[in-house]
């Protein structure tokens, strides 16, 4: 694999940028700012699978960006039995986006692996995240300079695993599928999506919960040195 690969494409959230940690810190901050009395651990335990569900619906074009932002909060508060008015839900959904990129925790080994790869390959990002938020995340966490191109779903009009976003990213990078590898946490969006257009793949299974599929898999970014 090392001999043929020239381009390395990364997902951003849950792959380089530690979304769960940064998201939890963001909720802690905005709940304090808005005097929302809720146990943070209870909230996050219910919120995370709901958020995952709505992102899947968003990928499948079944909810809009604004619906995703509102409904994931509305459903969580309803489920944990905390009464929050709609007006506050909308305010919190905006406040969450505003504050999310002020936290910049990355996965262990991010800078080490990017420094290892940057002189050997051209590095790129393909993300389903919202354009303005993703740019801020990369800037505040100091990883933006490592990447030659950053493709997000809003500029293409489709989301991973749609082949159009991978083909757009490859064209922009002037890369061919057989000389490119996609690294990401989502089996459906990142790995199967890239595999289906002929890219090599490495699944970043940071929770170490998927050890029965056919794809190359890592649980720590530093072990990418064994593959690239």
Helices and strands as residue ranges (DSSP letters): E 7-10, H 19-33, H 40-59, H 65-80, H 86-100, H 110-117, E 122-127, H 131-140, G 144-146, E 149-152, H 153-156, H 163-173, G 177-179, E 180-184, I 187-192, H 193-195, E 200-204, E 216-218, G 221-226
